[in-house]
Amino acid sequence: MVTNPLDYVEPLGKAGASGFTFHVEVSKENWQELVERIRSKGMRPGVALKPGTPIEEVYPLVEGENPVEMVLVMTVEPGFGGQKFMPEMMDKVRALRKKYPSLDIEVDGGLGPSTIDMAASAGANCIVAGSSVFGAPKPEQVISLLRKSVEEAQ
Ligand SMILES: O=C(CO)[C@H](O)[C@H](O)COP(=O)(O)O
């Protein structure tokens, strides 16, 4: 999470990023400008929200004239890997999936073989996984398992 996402649009675009996700908590005043700038650099805009932020705060960004294309529901407090998945965040995922059937919904934090089914069945279709993949003896097996769970839940 950064507090000044606008400053990173140009450098990330230049570096070849295909997507740019900013936090709603720091973008209440300028999200329209951010989304425009992100698109103008050829990137896909997304919005993230912290565990304590109500899901309703992202609705205007999904329903706006120039909307974000992905919502990232943080399932840990942003900051570092290896934290415990917060299952109560699945209410947010379910609410989003019900309201926006074709939206990309990402989850980040504590995702792995023991938590993926909760996230996938709630409606998440983009998964960020750190420790469970990089700490596995065979990372490719964990990736396949995560992918299978999401595909089967679609
Ligand atoms: O930066 C992060 C959170 O801010 C990590 O990307 C995230 O937590 C994924 O790591 P892990 O799968 O180990 O939870």
PDBQT file of the ligand as one rigid body, heavy atoms in Angstrom, charges set to zero:
ROOT
HETATM    1  O1  LIG A 201       2.053  -7.942   0.864  1.00  0.00    +0.000 OA
HETATM    2  C1  LIG A 201       1.260  -8.673   1.249  1.00  0.00    +0.000 C 
HETATM    3  C2  LIG A 201       0.233  -8.157   2.148  1.00  0.00    +0.000 C 
HETATM    4  O2  LIG A 201       0.400  -6.765   2.255  1.00  0.00    +0.000 OA
HETATM    5  C3  LIG A 201       1.360 -10.084   0.737  1.00  0.00    +0.000 C 
HETATM    6  O3  LIG A 201       1.375 -10.041  -0.653  1.00  0.00    +0.000 OA
HETATM    7  C4  LIG A 201       0.279 -10.960   1.036  1.00  0.00    +0.000 C 
HETATM    8  O4  LIG A 201       0.064 -10.985   2.378  1.00  0.00    +0.000 OA
HETATM    9  C5  LIG A 201       0.505 -12.359   0.430  1.00  0.00    +0.000 C 
HETATM   10  O5  LIG A 201       1.364 -13.067   1.224  1.00  0.00    +0.000 OA
HETATM   11  P1  LIG A 201       0.886 -14.379   1.969  1.00  0.00    +0.000 P 
HETATM   12  O6  LIG A 201       0.320 -15.280   0.935  1.00  0.00    +0.000 OA
HETATM   13  O7  LIG A 201       2.168 -14.894   2.574  1.00  0.00    +0.000 OA
HETATM   14  O8  LIG A 201      -0.127 -13.963   2.972  1.00  0.00    +0.000 OA
ENDROOT
TORSDOF 0
